Structure formats: structure tokens, C-alpha cells
Amino acid sequence: MKKILSIVFGLLFLLFAAFQYNDPDPEVWVPIYGLAAIACFMAYAGVARWWFLALVSLMYVIAAIYQWPPVFEGFMFSEVGMRSMNIEMAREAGGLAICAVVLGILAALSRPRY
């Protein structure tokens, strides 16, 4: 389960990073998704400790809370463009939350069983 989750989301996070090429601030979002991809591949290879994954997950949770828009207007998945800044911020917070959840699950799956 851990290996499948790691490789699938590692590749998805690489794809997320690639989609940032036309974002107004790719220098922020490419490293954010790149770190999540690297952490997934580290979990796949068995070199990531559970506490490292948990710490990175916590960082993504904090970033998602910080990024949450002042007024939630939805995610508007039916539209490609940015209709308002609140929708863009919600999408960004959602991406950070996805990273946090995946790395949190990988942290739980990586804990040693005694």
C-alpha cells in the first residue's frame, strides 16, 4: 500500500509542479510540489523516516491554513481561469492540503510497528 501510494502521488506531484509553468508565481509552487514529490519518492525508497514525513506534512497544513482565502468562494473546477483572487487562494490551499494529507498518510504507514 505504501509503495503504491508513494509512487502514484510522487508522479502526480511532479505533474502538479509541471502545470505551474504558466502560473503567475511558479518559483513558489514548483518547489512546493517538488518537495512533496521528493518526499514521496523517499518514502517509496524507504529512506524517509516517519517523523520527517510528519514534519513536512505539518508544514503543508500550516501553509494551507495561511493560504486559505479571507472569503471562501469555492474552487470553481468548471472554469480554467481565475475569476477572483479568493478562488485562486482556495485552489492553492487545496493543493497544499492534498500534499499534507498524502504525506501524513505516508508518515503513518512508515511508523515502525513494535
Secondary structure, DSSP 8 states (H G I E B T S, - for coil): -HHHHHHHHHHHHHHHHHGGGGSS-HHHHHHHHHHHHHHHHHHHHT-S-HHHHHHHHHHHHHHHHHHS-SS-----TT-SS-S-HHHHHHHHHHHHHHHHHHHHHHHHHHS---
